[in-house]
Amino acid sequence: MERIIEIDLDSKYEYINKYDDNRINDSLLEYILNSYDDVKDDVSLYIKFNYDASDDVKDNVSLVFRSSFEKSLLNVEKDLKRLRVRNFILMFWGFLFLVIYCLLERFNIFLFSELFLVISWVAFWEMTEGFLFNARKMLTIRRKYQKLLVSKIAII
């Protein structure tokens, strides 16, 4: 099934980022992502100009959209990589504090051992939350950008 997203533009400044001419603005990007619910669907963008746009602008709009999707995809992949490194570090610290807990329990130092047990479980929980919840959201957004990058962009 194909998802069609229609975009009406009244001026050039409605889709171009204020500070970067090779990127669409954030509100339009958010609108496109929110309009695209099911990542299994293919997507097509239909862009309608409600003003007299030159042929250069019309030719350039597809490149701007693709460039913007590609930059956003790279940013999401960087964030995913950071999240994976963070999860690995948290797993390491969780195991380290769990080992310290076991050693302290072995030598009957109960007060500090419980502290290290709590710290290890906090590290494991943060790792699990990052893996199950945060990574899932980012993977969904990455999949949307991948689909948008290869989407059909039609100027009407």
C-alpha positions, 0 to 999 in steps of 0.5 A: 500500500502506498501512502500519499502526502500532499504538501501545499506551498505558498512561498519558497520560505515555507519549505526552506530552512531559515538558516540552510537553503539545502534543508527543509524546515523542521515543521514541514519535516515533522509534518511529513514524519507525523503523516507517515504512520505505517513504516511498511507502506511506501510513500509518495510526496506530492508538492503543489506550488500555490505561487509562481515558482521558477523552473529552477525552484521546482527542479531544486525542491526534489533535491532539497527534500532528498538532501534533508532526508539524508541529513536527518537519516545520518543524524538518527544513525549517529544517535543510534550509535551513541545509544548503543555505546551508552548501553554497552557502557551501562552493561559493563558498569552493571556487571562490574558493580554486581561483581563488587556486590558479590565480593562484598557479600562474600566478606560479610560487608552488608551495608556497602554490598546492598548499595552496589547491588542497587547501583548495578540494577539501576545500570541494568535498568537504564540499559534495558530501557535504552535498548527496548524503548529508545532504540525502538523509537529511533529505529522506527524514525530511521526506517521512515527516513529510509523510505522517504529517501527513496520515495517518489516526489512529484511536483504538481 
